[in-house]
Amino acid sequence: MVTGTIGPLQIRPLERRDCKGGFSCGVPALDAYLPNFAWQHEQRGIARVYVLERMGGESGVLGFYTLSARSVRKADIQEAVTHSLPTFDIPVFYIGSFAVSSSAKRQGYGRQLLGDALYRCVQGAEAVGAHGVYLDSLSDESTSFYCSMGFVAIGSAKTPQPMYLPMTTLRMA
Ligand SMILES: CC(C)(COP(=O)(O)OP(=O)(O)OC[C@H]1O[C@@H](n2cnc3c(N)ncnc32)[C@H](O)[C@@H]1OP(=O)(O)O)[C@@H](O)C(=O)NCCC(=O)NCCS
């Protein structure tokens, strides 16, 4: 099991105690995820959940993200890549939930958390085929955040805004 450590902070796999509630990022669906869905998703293989906290755990959860495998249609991501893609559905990694606590925003935690997620994707893609990393951005602010980390907005939908980062681009970063 991989646990990344960043200064006095750590990013580690979800534990039962993380699901007791108290996390708040201002988006109700994301605030509800840890207490209502995260543990069940972990147990059933729906998602892997990683949390950011201060070493020692006294801060509670400062941020979290989920990683899953899924497929997307070729047409969904073709505009984000220059090479041609097969006609069947394309395997990708999916960041289903991503949030930093309201009290911890704009301090670089999101950047570190997303860097950790992308590192795990690069590692995972060594063992399992995955063309890139896909997510749905919920707001203009989060879209700016993901753009700052190399994702590109794709498709015509805006709320949520689908975003994609090809593995080839990620490996070059
Ligand atoms: C979006 C979110 C994850 C960003 O996390 P964060 O820890 O505040 O972001 P960071 O401090 O690491 O910011 C990294 C860069 O992203 C961009 N960024 C972050 N927040 C931004 C905002 N509100 N508006 C515009 N750009 C933003 C900036 O380029 C920033 O770099 P800078 O601070 O040097 O200018 C966080 O605000 C959040 O959890 N929001 C509520 C939940 C949410 O929207 N989750 C995403 C769902 S898809």
The ligand as a Gaussian input file, in Angstrom:
#p B3LYP/6-31G(d) Opt

LIG

0 1
 C      -10.882000      23.333000      -6.607000
 C      -10.050000      22.991000      -5.369000
 C       -9.859000      21.479000      -5.324000
 C       -8.686000      23.675000      -5.454000
 O       -7.918000      23.288000      -4.316000
 P       -6.904000      24.328000      -3.617000
 O       -6.146000      23.595000      -2.568000
 O       -7.660000      25.518000      -3.196000
 O       -5.963000      24.713000      -4.854000
 P       -4.405000      25.125000      -4.797000
 O       -4.181000      26.051000      -3.674000
 O       -3.588000      23.892000      -4.842000
 O       -4.307000      25.931000      -6.182000
 C       -3.496000      25.510000      -7.252000
 C       -3.781000      26.382000      -8.454000
 O       -5.093000      26.103000      -8.961000
 C       -5.700000      27.327000      -9.423000
 N       -6.868000      27.604000      -8.576000
 C       -7.166000      27.054000      -7.372000
 N       -8.335000      27.525000      -6.905000
 C       -8.782000      28.404000      -7.834000
 C       -9.943000      29.230000      -7.924000
 N      -10.894000      29.237000      -6.969000
 N      -10.086000      30.016000      -9.005000
 C       -9.152000      30.021000      -9.979000
 N       -8.021000      29.252000      -9.956000
 C       -7.853000      28.459000      -8.900000
 C       -4.643000      28.406000      -9.290000
 O       -3.894000      28.434000     -10.488000
 C       -3.788000      27.861000      -8.153000
 O       -2.476000      28.342000      -8.161000
 P       -2.132000      29.737000      -7.374000
 O       -2.739000      29.628000      -6.009000
 O       -0.630000      29.728000      -7.368000
 O       -2.755000      30.814000      -8.194000
 C      -10.749000      23.498000      -4.081000
 O      -11.005000      24.870000      -4.210000
 C      -12.064000      22.786000      -3.737000
 O      -12.034000      21.726000      -3.129000
 N      -13.185000      23.403000      -4.097000
 C      -14.508000      22.894000      -3.708000
 C      -14.785000      21.505000      -4.242000
 C      -14.548000      21.410000      -5.716000
 O      -14.927000      22.274000      -6.495000
 N      -13.911000      20.284000      -6.096000
 C      -13.679000      19.986000      -7.475000
 C      -14.835000      19.215000      -7.953000
 S      -14.654000      18.776000      -9.632000

